[in-house]
Amino acid sequence: MRWGLDLLLSLVGILLGFASVMGWIVGWEGAAVGLLIGVVIALILGQYAGGKYFLNGFVVGIVSSILSSIILNLQFDTYFAHYSQTDAFRSAMDKMAQAGKSMTTDEMKEMSRKWTLIGAPFGALIGASIQGLLALAAGKIFGKKPQPAVVEVEPETMDDSNNPSSQS
């Protein structure tokens, strides 16, 4: 295990959490950005982890998800202010109104907070498993290959009595 490398790569979770809070990545956009970053992290782990690729990837994924969730929940009001301006949020509110289940923005905010807290552990496990599988694949492709064993042979001496070519 390369704990230092794992923890360093996990810091990307802070950036992803901040980007989510600011509304820069939302919904499927966030998943696509997360997957792209996950592939880059997997390639780095495939080159430098030196083995236990899945475990290294899983640790990076779980720590990154935890950091991202912490940032998101600490800044939930800012996150919700940005999220409530998205088309996805408006569409969800419209669908609820059509179904006869209207909610105020505050009620929707409280429900979103609860779902964020409930979903965070499951999202972390799923994200960490995907990161682990990506790292395993990268390790199989780019990891260190076993080197063939080199056997040194000692040269024969000239005065070997068992060697018929040395007797003249």
C-alpha beads as a LAMMPS data file, in Angstrom:
LAMMPS data file: protein, C-alpha beads

168 atoms
167 bonds

1 atom types
1 bond types

-500.0 500.0 xlo xhi
-500.0 500.0 ylo yhi
-500.0 500.0 zlo zhi

Masses

1 110.0

Atoms # bond

1 1 1 0.000 0.000 0.000
2 1 1 1.152 3.476 -0.829
3 1 1 -0.669 5.428 1.888
4 1 1 0.959 8.757 1.067
5 1 1 0.040 8.474 -2.596
6 1 1 -3.491 7.355 -1.711
7 1 1 -4.067 10.274 0.643
8 1 1 -2.582 12.766 -1.801
9 1 1 -4.827 11.541 -4.623
10 1 1 -7.821 11.599 -2.260
11 1 1 -7.511 15.359 -1.907
12 1 1 -9.286 15.640 -5.255
13 1 1 -12.449 15.008 -3.220
14 1 1 -12.097 18.482 -1.737
15 1 1 -11.996 19.974 -5.224
16 1 1 -15.009 17.953 -6.360
17 1 1 -16.950 18.910 -3.234
18 1 1 -16.139 22.576 -3.759
19 1 1 -17.120 22.365 -7.445
20 1 1 -20.452 20.805 -6.442
21 1 1 -21.095 23.469 -3.804
22 1 1 -20.446 26.218 -6.326
23 1 1 -22.804 24.578 -8.839
24 1 1 -20.088 24.048 -11.434
25 1 1 -20.849 20.338 -11.710
26 1 1 -24.393 19.070 -11.215
27 1 1 -26.097 15.733 -11.852
28 1 1 -24.756 13.657 -14.724
29 1 1 -22.187 16.345 -15.410
30 1 1 -20.706 15.664 -11.985
31 1 1 -20.711 11.932 -12.596
32 1 1 -18.905 12.390 -15.924
33 1 1 -16.293 14.694 -14.386
34 1 1 -15.868 12.270 -11.473
35 1 1 -15.392 9.347 -13.851
36 1 1 -12.844 11.253 -15.926
37 1 1 -10.889 12.200 -12.809
38 1 1 -11.223 8.594 -11.607
39 1 1 -9.609 7.316 -14.812
40 1 1 -6.686 9.727 -14.385
41 1 1 -6.260 8.645 -10.751
42 1 1 -6.418 4.986 -11.812
43 1 1 -3.670 5.554 -14.372
44 1 1 -1.493 7.165 -11.700
45 1 1 -2.152 4.256 -9.323
46 1 1 -1.474 1.764 -12.111
47 1 1 1.957 3.292 -12.586
48 1 1 2.995 3.992 -8.997
49 1 1 0.980 1.860 -6.558
50 1 1 3.228 -1.156 -7.082
51 1 1 0.537 -3.744 -6.325
52 1 1 -2.758 -4.076 -4.446
53 1 1 -4.290 -1.854 -7.098
54 1 1 -7.920 -2.435 -6.140
55 1 1 -7.245 -1.715 -2.468
56 1 1 -5.310 1.459 -3.289
57 1 1 -8.106 2.617 -5.600
58 1 1 -10.777 1.758 -3.039
59 1 1 -8.989 3.757 -0.326
60 1 1 -8.605 6.747 -2.654
61 1 1 -12.282 6.514 -3.618
62 1 1 -13.620 6.205 -0.080
63 1 1 -11.477 8.996 1.385
64 1 1 -12.215 11.254 -1.592
65 1 1 -15.966 10.636 -1.235
66 1 1 -15.866 11.340 2.492
67 1 1 -13.982 14.602 1.942
68 1 1 -16.391 15.637 -0.803
69 1 1 -19.415 14.835 1.382
70 1 1 -17.975 16.803 4.291
71 1 1 -17.461 19.863 2.079
72 1 1 -20.951 19.499 0.613
73 1 1 -22.648 19.183 4.010
74 1 1 -20.650 22.004 5.615
75 1 1 -21.685 24.310 2.775
76 1 1 -25.142 22.836 2.153
77 1 1 -26.949 26.187 2.071
78 1 1 -24.648 27.448 -0.683
79 1 1 -24.960 24.132 -2.517
80 1 1 -28.751 24.237 -2.352
81 1 1 -28.862 27.859 -3.490
82 1 1 -26.946 26.880 -6.645
83 1 1 -28.774 23.581 -7.126
84 1 1 -32.231 25.163 -6.820
85 1 1 -31.436 27.289 -9.880
86 1 1 -30.849 24.275 -12.130
87 1 1 -33.257 22.867 -14.684
88 1 1 -33.189 19.488 -12.917
89 1 1 -34.485 21.056 -9.699
90 1 1 -37.212 23.004 -11.513
91 1 1 -38.257 19.880 -13.380
92 1 1 -38.503 17.912 -10.124
93 1 1 -40.612 20.649 -8.535
94 1 1 -42.901 20.742 -11.606
95 1 1 -43.371 16.965 -11.545
96 1 1 -44.250 17.091 -7.855
97 1 1 -46.776 19.884 -8.492
98 1 1 -48.371 17.865 -11.316
99 1 1 -48.651 14.881 -8.988
100 1 1 -50.413 17.095 -6.439
101 1 1 -47.538 17.015 -3.953
102 1 1 -46.393 20.561 -3.643
103 1 1 -43.483 21.420 -1.347
104 1 1 -42.046 24.693 -0.291
105 1 1 -38.419 25.424 -1.077
106 1 1 -37.550 25.006 2.614
107 1 1 -39.223 21.600 2.737
108 1 1 -37.391 20.571 -0.417
109 1 1 -34.124 21.830 1.094
110 1 1 -34.635 19.762 4.238
111 1 1 -35.523 16.679 2.197
112 1 1 -32.430 17.189 0.034
113 1 1 -30.230 17.466 3.131
114 1 1 -31.619 14.202 4.514
115 1 1 -31.138 12.384 1.209
116 1 1 -27.613 13.747 0.934
117 1 1 -26.766 12.395 4.388
118 1 1 -28.466 9.056 3.770
119 1 1 -27.018 8.605 0.288
120 1 1 -23.446 9.625 1.120
121 1 1 -22.305 6.234 2.515
122 1 1 -23.836 4.329 -0.404
123 1 1 -22.374 6.756 -2.927
124 1 1 -18.989 6.476 -1.241
125 1 1 -19.030 2.669 -1.439
126 1 1 -20.138 2.649 -5.065
127 1 1 -17.626 5.341 -6.049
128 1 1 -14.809 3.631 -4.144
129 1 1 -15.604 0.285 -5.786
130 1 1 -15.556 1.868 -9.236
131 1 1 -12.258 3.620 -8.417
132 1 1 -10.855 0.295 -7.201
133 1 1 -11.872 -1.503 -10.390
134 1 1 -10.414 1.266 -12.550
135 1 1 -7.147 1.102 -10.589
136 1 1 -7.085 -2.695 -10.899
137 1 1 -7.541 -2.458 -14.670
138 1 1 -4.838 0.219 -14.942
139 1 1 -2.529 -1.875 -12.770
140 1 1 -3.008 -4.893 -15.006
141 1 1 -2.248 -2.812 -18.073
142 1 1 0.507 -0.507 -16.817
143 1 1 1.750 -2.207 -13.649
144 1 1 5.201 -3.621 -13.157
145 1 1 5.753 -6.818 -15.069
146 1 1 7.821 -9.605 -13.532
147 1 1 11.390 -9.623 -14.825
148 1 1 12.829 -12.898 -16.105
149 1 1 15.402 -14.483 -13.837
150 1 1 18.993 -14.100 -14.989
151 1 1 21.302 -17.027 -14.259
152 1 1 25.012 -16.360 -14.404
153 1 1 27.138 -19.192 -15.710
154 1 1 30.745 -19.399 -14.611
155 1 1 33.217 -19.775 -17.466
156 1 1 35.037 -23.090 -17.634
157 1 1 38.678 -23.115 -16.682
158 1 1 41.381 -24.194 -19.126
159 1 1 42.973 -26.820 -16.899
160 1 1 39.830 -28.794 -16.290
161 1 1 40.762 -32.459 -16.354
162 1 1 37.182 -33.559 -17.098
163 1 1 36.962 -31.442 -20.217
164 1 1 38.225 -33.502 -23.186
165 1 1 38.877 -30.437 -25.307
166 1 1 41.428 -29.130 -22.799
167 1 1 43.565 -32.282 -23.076
168 1 1 45.928 -32.323 -26.024

Bonds

1 1 1 2
2 1 2 3
3 1 3 4
4 1 4 5
5 1 5 6
6 1 6 7
7 1 7 8
8 1 8 9
9 1 9 10
10 1 10 11
11 1 11 12
12 1 12 13
13 1 13 14
14 1 14 15
15 1 15 16
16 1 16 17
17 1 17 18
18 1 18 19
19 1 19 20
20 1 20 21
21 1 21 22
22 1 22 23
23 1 23 24
24 1 24 25
25 1 25 26
26 1 26 27
27 1 27 28
28 1 28 29
29 1 29 30
30 1 30 31
31 1 31 32
32 1 32 33
33 1 33 34
34 1 34 35
35 1 35 36
36 1 36 37
37 1 37 38
38 1 38 39
39 1 39 40
40 1 40 41
41 1 41 42
42 1 42 43
43 1 43 44
44 1 44 45
45 1 45 46
46 1 46 47
47 1 47 48
48 1 48 49
49 1 49 50
50 1 50 51
51 1 51 52
52 1 52 53
53 1 53 54
54 1 54 55
55 1 55 56
56 1 56 57
57 1 57 58
58 1 58 59
59 1 59 60
60 1 60 61
61 1 61 62
62 1 62 63
63 1 63 64
64 1 64 65
65 1 65 66
66 1 66 67
67 1 67 68
68 1 68 69
69 1 69 70
70 1 70 71
71 1 71 72
72 1 72 73
73 1 73 74
74 1 74 75
75 1 75 76
76 1 76 77
77 1 77 78
78 1 78 79
79 1 79 80
80 1 80 81
81 1 81 82
82 1 82 83
83 1 83 84
84 1 84 85
85 1 85 86
86 1 86 87
87 1 87 88
88 1 88 89
89 1 89 90
90 1 90 91
91 1 91 92
92 1 92 93
93 1 93 94
94 1 94 95
95 1 95 96
96 1 96 97
97 1 97 98
98 1 98 99
99 1 99 100
100 1 100 101
101 1 101 102
102 1 102 103
103 1 103 104
104 1 104 105
105 1 105 106
106 1 106 107
107 1 107 108
108 1 108 109
109 1 109 110
110 1 110 111
111 1 111 112
112 1 112 113
113 1 113 114
114 1 114 115
115 1 115 116
116 1 116 117
117 1 117 118
118 1 118 119
119 1 119 120
120 1 120 121
121 1 121 122
122 1 122 123
123 1 123 124
124 1 124 125
125 1 125 126
126 1 126 127
127 1 127 128
128 1 128 129
129 1 129 130
130 1 130 131
131 1 131 132
132 1 132 133
133 1 133 134
134 1 134 135
135 1 135 136
136 1 136 137
137 1 137 138
138 1 138 139
139 1 139 140
140 1 140 141
141 1 141 142
142 1 142 143
143 1 143 144
144 1 144 145
145 1 145 146
146 1 146 147
147 1 147 148
148 1 148 149
149 1 149 150
150 1 150 151
151 1 151 152
152 1 152 153
153 1 153 154
154 1 154 155
155 1 155 156
156 1 156 157
157 1 157 158
158 1 158 159
159 1 159 160
160 1 160 161
161 1 161 162
162 1 162 163
163 1 163 164
164 1 164 165
165 1 165 166
166 1 166 167
167 1 167 168
